[in-house]
């Protein structure tokens, strides 16, 4: 996994040196899990923990970004002995496509990466696992200045981790161009 992240950062950095533009962003929000194991009678379980996210992105075209994202969303697994709370840490690489909107720029995104289940409080370390997954999302970027954007994103993550989670995250944050 570290090799994947290092290679992606190097590729983004090499492209940014030529383009002279690199977007860095961070935000937080909330998440919902579709039919979680830990709440079988619930269609959408709203997480009580925040869903932080951070990214680095390189423009490929004027309306397209290649984005490396690290994000956390809450996820629990059900064992014979009870529920184990935790989070999914995602390391994803994807493409964002922008179209002009009424107020800002509408964003459509898709990508893939690794999703690592991390049990809360270090309990049940044997449950820590990393699996492949994918995501797609929509959002809006609002121009605050020439190099600053306010971002709102709604992203659905699908992974092969314990319980085959489908998690939807709603986040808001800032993106800065360098």
ZISULPE-V972256 format. One record per helix or strand. SS is the DSSP state (H for helix, E for strand). FROM is the first residue (numbers start at 1). LEN is the number of residues. If there is no record, write none. Layout:
ss,from,len
SS,FROM,LEN
SS,FROM,LEN
This chain:
ss,from,len
H,2,18
E,23,12
H,37,3
E,44,3
E,53,9
E,64,16
E,82,19
E,105,15
H,120,3
H,125,3
E,129,17
E,148,12
E,166,12
